[in-house]
Amino acid sequence: MSKRAVTVEEEALRIIKESGKKGILQAELRKILNIDSREGSRLILRLLRKGVIRRKEEMYNGRKTFRIFYVETVQPEGRLKIKPGIALHIPCFTCPFLDTCGEGSIYDPNRCPYLTAFINQLKKELKGKGRKS
């Protein structure tokens, strides 16, 4: 990701957060950031995947658009225990389509052959150790 993209993403998140509970229309955000609709859509999708925003469809001036809201992140109690060895094999970390992957996208984790194969392999390993999946 380019330095400009990171800067625009951080600025967008700041603006969305400042909009509070009323949120901000995606088109308004694009105008403030001075970006085109394609770049704006990709920006919103990246932020959605990261889980830092949510969007709600609404009609504005007779057109369908989205109102964008900041999502407060909640730290889980305790720590997640992930074995580093297994994390290194998760196919998503090396996938060339990670930036465009998402539910409903052309690259959807629900239909990903690499992720499916990885999960099936984990199931086999767990069954081999006498655990139920």
Secondary structure per residue as TSV (DSSP state, phi and psi in degrees):
chain	resnum	aa	ss	phi	psi
A	1	M	-	360.0	137.4
A	2	S	-	-75.0	162.3
A	3	K	H	-61.5	-38.8
A	4	R	H	-61.8	-41.8
A	5	A	H	-61.9	-41.2
A	6	V	H	-64.6	-42.9
A	7	T	H	-63.7	-45.4
A	8	V	H	-63.8	-40.6
A	9	E	H	-62.6	-44.9
A	10	E	H	-64.7	-42.4
A	11	E	H	-65.2	-41.9
A	12	A	H	-60.9	-45.1
A	13	L	H	-62.5	-39.4
A	14	R	H	-62.5	-45.3
A	15	I	H	-63.8	-45.1
A	16	I	H	-62.4	-42.7
A	17	K	H	-63.2	-41.6
A	18	E	H	-68.6	-21.3
A	19	S	T	-71.0	-15.2
A	20	G	G	65.6	-148.3
A	21	K	G	-71.0	-21.8
A	22	K	G	-76.3	-19.9
A	23	G	-	71.6	-173.2
A	24	I	E	-142.4	141.6
A	25	L	E	-68.9	142.0
A	26	Q	H	-57.3	-39.9
A	27	A	H	-65.2	-38.6
A	28	E	H	-64.4	-42.1
A	29	L	H	-61.5	-43.5
A	30	R	H	-59.6	-42.3
A	31	K	H	-64.8	-42.9
A	32	I	H	-62.4	-41.8
A	33	L	H	-82.6	-9.2
A	34	N	T	57.5	52.0
A	35	I	-	-126.0	155.5
A	36	D	-	-78.6	172.2
A	37	S	H	-66.1	-34.7
A	38	R	H	-64.7	-49.1
A	39	E	H	-63.7	-37.6
A	40	G	H	-63.8	-41.9
A	41	S	H	-65.2	-42.0
A	42	R	H	-65.3	-39.6
A	43	L	H	-60.2	-48.1
A	44	I	H	-62.4	-42.2
A	45	L	H	-62.0	-40.5
A	46	R	H	-62.0	-44.2
A	47	L	H	-68.0	-35.8
A	48	L	H	-63.2	-45.4
A	49	R	H	-61.9	-33.7
A	50	K	H	-75.6	-14.0
A	51	G	T	79.2	18.2
A	52	V	S	-96.1	-10.1
A	53	I	E	-137.5	166.4
A	54	R	E	-135.8	160.4
A	55	R	E	-133.2	151.7
A	56	K	E	-129.8	127.8
A	57	E	E	-70.9	139.1
A	58	E	E	-154.1	162.4
A	59	M	E	-94.4	134.1
A	60	Y	E	-140.4	120.8
A	61	N	T	52.8	40.3
A	62	G	T	76.8	8.6
A	63	R	E	-124.3	146.8
A	64	K	E	-76.2	132.9
A	65	T	E	-147.8	-175.5
A	66	F	E	-125.7	141.2
A	67	R	E	-99.3	129.6
A	68	I	E	-104.1	134.9
A	69	F	E	-126.1	145.3
A	70	Y	E	-77.9	141.8
A	71	V	-	-111.0	118.9
A	72	E	-	-68.5	129.9
A	73	T	-	-88.5	140.5
A	74	V	-	-113.1	127.2
A	75	Q	-	-77.5	129.1
A	76	P	-	-69.4	151.0
A	77	E	S	-70.3	142.8
A	78	G	S	72.7	-168.6
A	79	R	-	-118.7	146.4
A	80	L	-	-79.0	135.5
A	81	K	-	-105.3	103.9
A	82	I	-	-116.9	129.3
A	83	K	-	-77.3	124.8
A	84	P	H	-57.5	-34.2
A	85	G	H	-57.9	-43.4
A	86	I	H	-72.6	-37.0
A	87	A	H	-62.8	-31.9
A	88	L	T	-66.7	-20.6
A	89	H	T	-97.8	-5.1
A	90	I	-	-64.5	121.0
A	91	P	G	-63.9	-24.1
A	92	C	G	-60.8	-33.3
A	93	F	G	-67.0	-23.1
A	94	T	G	-115.1	8.1
A	95	C	-	-72.4	130.3
A	96	P	T	-72.1	-10.6
A	97	F	T	-104.5	12.6
A	98	L	G	-55.2	-41.3
A	99	D	G	-65.6	-24.4
A	100	T	G	-109.3	2.7
A	101	C	B	-78.6	140.7
A	102	G	-	171.9	159.2
A	103	E	T	-60.0	127.2
A	104	G	T	88.1	-7.4
A	105	S	S	-83.6	171.2
A	106	I	S	-60.2	-38.3
A	107	Y	B	-102.9	94.5
A	108	D	-	-109.1	126.2
A	109	P	G	-58.2	-24.5
A	110	N	G	-69.9	-19.6
A	111	R	G	-121.5	12.7
A	112	C	-	-76.5	119.8
A	113	P	H	-66.6	-32.6
A	114	Y	H	-69.3	-44.6
A	115	L	H	-67.9	-40.1
A	116	T	H	-61.6	-45.5
A	117	A	H	-62.4	-40.3
A	118	F	H	-62.4	-46.2
A	119	I	H	-65.5	-42.1
A	120	N	H	-62.1	-38.9
A	121	Q	H	-64.2	-40.9
A	122	L	H	-61.8	-41.9
A	123	K	H	-60.1	-45.3
A	124	K	H	-60.3	-43.6
A	125	E	H	-64.1	-39.9
A	126	L	H	-67.7	-40.3
A	127	K	H	-64.2	-36.9
A	128	G	H	-65.3	-25.1
A	129	K	T	-92.5	3.5
A	130	G	T	85.7	15.0
A	131	R	-	-100.2	151.6
A	132	K	-	-88.6	142.8
A	133	S	-	-94.9	360.0
